[in-house]
Amino acid sequence: MGKTRKEISLLILQELYKEKENLKKQFLETKNSIGYFYIDDILPKKLALEIHANFPATEETVKRKSLKEFKFTAFQMDRYDALLEEVIYAFQDEKIIQFIAEICDLEKIYGDEFLYAGGLSLMKKDNFLNPHLDNSHDKDRNRWRVLNLLYYVTPDWAFENGGNLEIWPNGLDNKPITIQSKFNRLVVMTTHQKSWHSVSKVEKNATRCCVSNYYFSNEPLLVSDKFHVTTFRGRSSEKVKDIILQVDNKLRSGLRKVFKKGIRKNPHQYKK
């Protein structure tokens, strides 16, 4: 039998404790814009390789292709190897949530059993994710989305392969900070009204695999935060696309003012 979420969470917690002061330092240095920290080798290499080996093929996932993004997602976890569900929910262990809350100086945050917009993400050659703001709330619009956890598991994933996380603390007219989607690396970043982020186009004929979780709070991170749908923009080189995406953002935002919980339920959630 493979490792349970409890066993995996203890391994994660052990590494987080080892790097506690460094993680606090990373976050403190960035918290006034888009706060983030990352930690390498968060799980034993053998286990990280096993997680990667059990990722589904893209044919078994949901393809998302538009002007905004091109990627594959998986969130109905009972369709896949049990280890994948265990590792996702290991990151939602209460002790890990409390530890990360302390690092980020947050009073009380919560995991998400429904994996709303979370789960697994796979990106192949030419896949991308345009600059965007995450939806501000959970699926029922009761809590604010405050943290994004990204755990990368593709072995030997080099920077030049693309598919790297980009964050834009100085706005979309300036260069982003690029964080490599390095094997066995966990990245934690804040999500709020100004936390623009993206994923660079995958340049290699391979698949970049990521385990994704979100944490929520009863209060927004910024006093200025207001409800917003997932909001996409074009890059500085994509003038026409940017105009189209801004129109799309306004239309979807207008609909949500009328239909508070949307016209239909977002299918990206784990239906147990």
N, C-alpha and C positions, 0 to 999 in steps of 0.2 A: 504493500500500500504506500502511496506517495505521502508527502508531508501535508499536514493539515494547516489550515489558516492560523491556528494558534501557534504551531511550531514555527511557521514562517514569520509571523509577527514578532516572535521573540528574537529571531535572527536579525530582523530589521531594527528592532529597538536597541539591540546590543551595539550595532554599528552607529546608530544615531547618537547614543550616549557617548561613544568614543570620540565623536567629532562635534560634540555639543558646542564648545566654545567657538570653533571655527565656523559652524553654521550660524550661530548668533551674530558673529562678526560680518559674515557675508550679507545676512539679511539687514542688519543695522545700516550697512553702507548703501543699501539700495532702497530701503523702505519708503523714502520720500518721493519716489517715482513709481517704479514697478518693483516691489520687493521680491527678491528671489534668493534661493540658495540651491546648491546641488552637492551631492555626495556620491562618490564612486565606490564600486565594489560593495554595494549595499547588501547583497546576498552572496553566499558561497558560489564560486564559479560553476561548480558542477550543477547546482540547483538552477542557476540562471540559464545555463545551456539547456537543461531539461525543459524549462519554461518555454524557451524559444522553439525547441524541437516539437513542442505540442501545439504551437500556434496553428490555427486552421489555414487551409489554402484560401486564396482570395475568392475562389469559386464558391466557397462555403460562407461567404460574408455578404454584407450589404454594400453595394457599390454606390458611392456618392460622387457624381460628376456634374459640374456646372461651371459657370464663370468664376464662382467663389472658391471652389475646391475640387480636388480629384483625389479620392482616397477610398479605403475600404474599412468598414467598421463591423464589430461583432459585439453583441450585448445580451443576446438570449443565451446565457451561459450554459444552460443545461443541454445545449446541442453540441458542446465541445468537451475536450478532455477535462476531467474534474480538477486537475492541478491549476488550470487557468482561473477557475472560479475561486479556488482557495487563495491564490496569490492576490487577486483583486481585493477580496474581502480582508486579507491580512493587513492591507493598508488602511482598513477602516476599523481596526482594533482600537478600543477606547484608549488604551495606554499610548498608542502611537498618535492618535488624534490629540490627546492632551499634551504630549511632548512637542508636537509641531505647533500647537497653539501657544505654548510657552515661548518657543523660538521666535514666533511671529508676533508676540505680545498681544494675543487675542484672548478675550475672556472665556468664551464658550463657543466651540464649533462642533459640527455634526457631520458624520459620514452620510452616504446615500445608498440605502439598500436597493433602490430601483435603478441605479447606474444611469441616471438621466444624463445623456450625452457622454457617458463614460463607458468603460469596458475595454475593448481591444481596438487598436488602430493599426492598419497595415498600409504602407505606401510603397508602390512599385516605381519603376523608371517613368519619369515625366509626371508623376503625381506631385501635388502641391497643396498648400493651404494659404489663401490670400490673407493679408492683414485683417484682423477682426477683433471685436470685443465679444467675449462670451455672453450668452444670455444671463441677465442679472439674477435670475431666481431659480428655484427648484421647480419640479414639474407641476406642483400645485400652487406655485407663486406665493408660498408662505414664508420661505427663508431666502436670504441673500446668498448668492454664490460668492465665496471669498478666496478660496484657494484651489489651485489646479496642480495635481500631482501627476507627473509623467515619468514612468519607469521604462527605460529602453533596454531591449534584450537581444538585439541583433549582433552576433559576434563579429569582431574585426570591422566595425562600421567606422570608416575613416571620414574625416571632415569633408574631404573633396567629393564624397559620395552624395552630398546634398542631404535633403531630408532633415535638416537641422532646425532647431527651435530658434526663432528670431523674436526679440522683444524690442519695443520701440519707445523707450522712456522719454525721448526728446521729440516725439511726434513723427508722423509719416514722411515729413519733408527732410528728415535727417537720417543718417545711417543707423541701422539697428545694432543691437548687441546680439551676436550669434553664439548660441550654446550648442556644442556638438552633441548629437544623439548617440553618445558613446555607450558601448555595451556595459550593462550592469550599473548604469548611472540613474539616480533618482533626481529629478528636478522638481522643486516646489516653487510656484510663483503665485503672486496675488492676482486676483481678478476683480476689476472694478471699472468705473466709467472711463478710465484713462489707460487701462492696461492692454494696449494694442499689441498683438503678437501674431506670428505667422510661422509657416514651415516652408523652407526653401525647396525648390524643385529637386526631386531625386534625379541624380545624374547617372547612377549606376544601374545596370540590369540586375537588380536584386531587390529584396523586400525588406524595408525597415519596419520593425515590429515594436509596438509600445503598449504598455498597460497603463490605462488612464483612470484616474479617480478625481472627484471634486469634493470639497468640503463646503459646508454651508453654515450660516450664522443667522441669528435673529435680527442682527443689525448690519448695515452695510459697512464696508471698510472706510469709505469716504463720506463725510457729511453731505457732500454735494451729489452723491449717487442718486440716480432715479431709475425707475424700472426701464429696461430696454430689451429688445429682442436681440438675438445674435446679429451683430452689425458688421458687414464687410466693406472693405475699401480696396481700390486698386493701388498698385505700387506707383511710384512717381513716374515710371516709364509707361504706365497703362492709363493714359488720360481718358480714352473713350470708355474703357471698362469701369474706371472710377465713377464716371457720370452715371452709367447704367446701374452700378451697385448702389450709389447714393439714392437714386430714384426707388430702387427696390427696397432699400432700408426704410424709406419714408412710407411707402405703401404698406409694408408689413407692420410698421409701428402704428400706423393709423388704424389698421384692422384690430390690433391688440388693444387699442383704447376703447373700441366698441365691444369686442369679444375678449373679456379679461383673461380667459384661460385658453384662448385660441379657438379657431373654427373647428379644429379636430385635435385629438390627442397626438402629441409628438410620438411617433412609433419607436424612437430611440430610447427605450427603457426596458428593463428586465421584467418580463411578465411571469411571475412565479406561479 
